[in-house]
C-alpha cells in the first residue's frame, strides 16, 4: 500500500479507518507513522502497552508490521480491536444493525435518568438499550464491530451523532449537561438509529478494510498481560504514550460509553484512572516497562512520548533507566504547534508540551 499521502488520504481504507474511535488525549497518526517507519523494520513487530484508541497498532498494521496493544479501559480496547480487525463484510454488519432494532422492547425506551431523557430520543434510547442487551461485543467480531460504531457516534455535536449536543471525545457531567441543554432549549434528535449508523458504516467501508500483518489487542493491566509466560515476545519497537500523571480521568471521560458497555447510568467517580498518586504512578511505569523489557528483542528501540511537566517526565525517564540500565536515553522536547484538546473544555493556559524519551542500545 502506498502510504505517502496517508493518513490524510480518505481514498484508502487506512485513511477511512484511521480516525475510528474518538478518545481524549492521543498522539498524532503522523507521529506514529514516522516513528514506526524509522525504528521498526518492515515485517517487524510493535508493542504498545498503553494503546488507548489503538493508533500505534493500527499504523503498524497499515505499514506492514505486526503489533500488540494493551489497555485497561474497555472503550480503548474495543476501539483498537475494531479498527485493527473489523468484521470484513459491511452488508452483514448492516443486517445485524437491523436485527438489533427488532429486539427493542417498550421498556427499552424508558429513560433511567434525567440525563438519558435529555440526551437521546426514545427511539434512539430504545435502540441503545437493546444493543446493550443483545450484542456480545467481548467475544463476537460482528457484534464488537457494531458496538464500536455505536460508541463512536454515541455522543457528539448535534447532527454528527445519536445524542443531543455534546463533545464527542470526552463525556461531560450529567447534571451540567442537562442544565446546559435546558438553558439553550436543546432537545435530542429524533432520528432512525439504524439508518444513521448504516450511512456511517457505508462510508467507513467504502474502500474496504486494512489488510496487513496480525494485530493482537489485550484488555487488562499491562503489568499482568506482559507478565504472563505465554505473552508475545520479540518486538522490534516499543512505542507508547503512558497516561500523564493527574491530568485526566480516563474512566470518567468515558462514563457514557462505559454505560453503553454495561456500566452504571451515572458516572463512576473513582480516581484510579486519573493516576494522581505520584508514588503509585511511578511504580506503574516501572512495572510496565520492566515487564515489557522481557518481551523486546535484544536491539529493540523504546520510544515513549509523555508529558513535559517535571514530575511526569522525571518519573518516566527514571522508569526507563531502571528497566533498561545499559541503554542510552535520548531526550527530545516538543512544544505544541497549535491549540491542544484542552482548549475545547475551557482550559486555555499555555501547555508545557510533550517530551520524547528514546532508549537506544
N, C-alpha and C positions, 0 to 999 in steps of 0.2 A: 504494500500500500504506500502511495506517495503521501508522506506526512509533511511536506514542505509548507503547505498553507494551513495545515491543521494545527490547533484545534478550532480555528475560526471558520473553517470551510463547512458549511451546512449541506454541501452537496455530497458528503460522505457519511457513512454510518458512524464513524468515530465522531464527527462533528455534531451529529444529531444526538448521540448518547452522552457526550462529554459532560453536559450540564445537568444530567439527570440527578435529582436529589438536592434541593435547597438545604443548606446547612450553614450555621453560623460559624465563621472563622475556618477558612480552609485555604491551603496555599494554591497559587495560580497553576493552571494547566501548563502554561508555557514554561514555568519554572520546573515542574516535574519532567516535562519533555527534555529540557536542556540537561538536567542532571542525569537522567537515565541514559540518554544518548552518549553522554560524555563518560560516565563511570561504570556502566554495565554493558558488557559485550552482547552483540546480537545473539540470541539464543540463551543468554544468561538468565538469572533469576533475581527478583527484587523482593525484599521484605519490608513491610510497614506495620509495626506493632501498635500504632495509634492511627488507624487508617481513615477515621472519620467517614466522609461520604465516598471514599474509595478512589481519590484522584490518582495516587501513585499506582495501585494495582491496575486501574483502568488504562492509564497511559502506558504502563509496562506491556500490557497485552496488545494494545494497538501498535506498539513499536517492536513486537516480536520477542518479548521477554516473558518468561513465566513469572508469577507473582503470588505472594501470600499476604493477606491483610488480616488484621485482628482489631476488634473494637468491642468495648464492653457495653456500648449503648445499642439497644436493639434497632433503633431507627438508622443509625450509621451502618450497622451490619446489613440491614435489609437493602438500603440504597446501594451499597457496594456489591452485594450478591446479585442484585438485579442488573445493574449497569454493566457488570463484567460478564454475566451469563444470563441474559433474559430468555424467557421462553421464545423459541425460534419462530413460531407461526402466529402472526398477528390476527389472522382470521379466527383462530381458536381462542386467542385472548379476548377478542370481541364477543365471541359466543359465550364465553364464561362471564363476561360483564353482564350480558343479558340474563344469564342463569341466576346471578345474584339478585337481580331485580325481581325475579319470580319468587324469591324466598322472603321478600319483605312481608312482615306481619303488621297488623294495625297498631299493635303496641310499640313497634319499632319507631313509629312517627311521633311518639310522645316524648317530649324533652324531659331529661332527668334533672336539668339545672336551668336557671335563668340564662346562663351563658349559651347553652345549647339552643334554647329557643330563639335567641337573638343572633346566633352565628349561622345557623342553617335553616332553610325552609323545611317544612315537614316531609316533603318528598325526598329531599337530599338526606335529611337525618334518618329517615326510614331506610334508605339505601345503605348508609354508613353502618347502622346497627346490624342490618342483615349481613353485610360484609364482615363485620367483627365476629359474627356468629359462625358463618359458614366457610370462610377462607382459611385453609390450612397453610398459612404462609411460612411456617417453620420448616415444613417437610416437602411441600409440593412446589415445583418450579413455576407451574402455571399460576397457582394461587399467590405465590410470592410476587410474581411479576405484576399481577393485578393490584395487590396491596401496595406495591411500590408506586404505581400510577396514582392510586388514591392518596397516598401520603404526600406525593409531590404537590397535588392540587387541593389538598385538604383545607388549607387556608392560604389566602393570597389577596392581592388587591381586587376589588370588585370587578368582575368580568374576566379575571385571569384565573379564578379558582372556584371552588364549590361553596365558598363561605361569604359572609358579609366582609366588608373591607378590613383586611388585616395584613400585617407584614408576612411575607412568605417564609423567610429564613428563620425567624425567631418568634415563638409563641409569646403573646402578651398576657398579663394577668387578667383573669376573668372579670373581676369587678371593674377594673379600669376599662376593659373593652366594652362592657355593657354600658357604662356611663358615657363613653366616647361616642358610641353609636346613637344613644338616646339624644345627646346634645345636638347631633347632626341629622337626626331623624333618618337614620340609615337602617334599611331592612335587608335581610338576606335575599339573594337572588333566587327566584322560583324557577329553577331550570330542571331539565331532564338529565340526571347524572349519567345515565348510560350514553346518551347522545354526546354529552360533553366529553366524557372520557374516551369514547371511540374516536372522536376527532383528534384527540391528543395521541392516542395510540397510532393512528394512521400517519400522523406527522412524524412521530419518533421512529417508526419502522420504515419510512419511505425509502431509505437506501439500505435496508436490511439491518443486520447486527454486526458487531465487530467480531471477526474471525481471527483467532490467534492462539498462542500457547495457553496452557491451563492456568487458571487463577483459582486459588482456594481462599475462602473467607471464613474466619472463625469468630464466633460470638462469645465473648468472655474476657476475662482478665488476661492480658498478655503474659503476665508472670506465670500463670498456671498453664496457659496454652503452650508457650515455648518451653516450659519446664518438663513437659511430658517426654518420655523416652522415644516415642514414635513420632514426635513433631518433625516437620520437614527441615532439611538442612542443606548446606552447600550453596547458600546465597552469595551472589557477587556484589550486591549493593543493599545496604540498609538505608532507606530513605524515609524519613518520618518527620512529623511535627507534633511533639507531645502537647497535651493541654497546658496552657500557660497558667502559672500559679495565681489563684484568686482573681481571675478575670471574668469568667462566665460559668454558669452552672448548666452543664450540658443536659441534665435531666429536666430542669425547669424550662430551659429554652425549647425543649421538645415535648412539653407536657401534653399538648393537644394530640400530637402524633402518637405519643405513648398511650394515650387513651384509646386511639384507634387500634392499637395493637393489643388491647385488652386491659389497659391500665385504668386507674380511677378517673372519675369525671371531674375531679378537682386537681390542681397542681400538687405535686409532691415537693414539699419544702426541705427535704433532706439536702444537706450541703456537700455530700461526699464527692460529687462530680463537679464541684467548684474548685476543689484542690486548694483550699485556703490554709490548711495546716502545713506549715513550711517543712516541718520535720518529716511528716508523712509523705509530702510531695517529693522531697529529696530521696527518700527511701524508695518510692515508686520508680523514679527514674533509674536509680542504681540497680534495682532488682530487674527491671525490664531489660536494661542494657546488658547486664550480666547474663541473663537468660538468652538474649539474642546473640551474644558473643559465641555461645556454644553452637549456634546454628549457621554461622557465616563461614565461607571458605577462608583459607589462610590469608589470601591477598585482597579480601573484600574491602570496599570503601564504605565508610559510615558517614552519612550526610544527614545532619539534623538542623532543621530550621526552628528557631524558638524566639521567645520574647527577649528584646534587648534590655529590658529593665534589669537592674543589678542582681537581685536575688535569683530570678529565674535563669538568667544567663550563667551566673556563677554555679548554681546547682547543677545545671545541665553539663557544663564543662567539667565539673568535678566528677559527675557520674560517668562521663565518657572516659576521663583519665583513669578512673578506678576499674572500669570494665575492660579497657584496652591500655594497660600501663606502658606498653612499649610502642605505642603509636604517637605520631606527631599530630597535634591538633592545630589545624589551620582555621583562623577566625576571619569571617567576612561580615561587616556590618552593613545593614541595608536601611535606608530611610524611606518611608512611604512616599511614592511619587504622586499619589492622588489621595482623595478622601478615603478613609477606611470605613468598614461596615458600621462602626460605632456611631458615625455621624447620623445614620438613619434613626438612631434611638436617642438622639438629643445630646450626645457627647461629642463636642467639637474641639476638645482640648488637643494640643499637639501631642502626637504619639512618638515614643522613642524608636519605633520601627522594629525590625527583626534582626536577628543575628544568625548567621550560618556557621555551624561548627562541623568541621570535616576531619575525621580521624583517618589518617592515611598510614599505610605500612612504612 
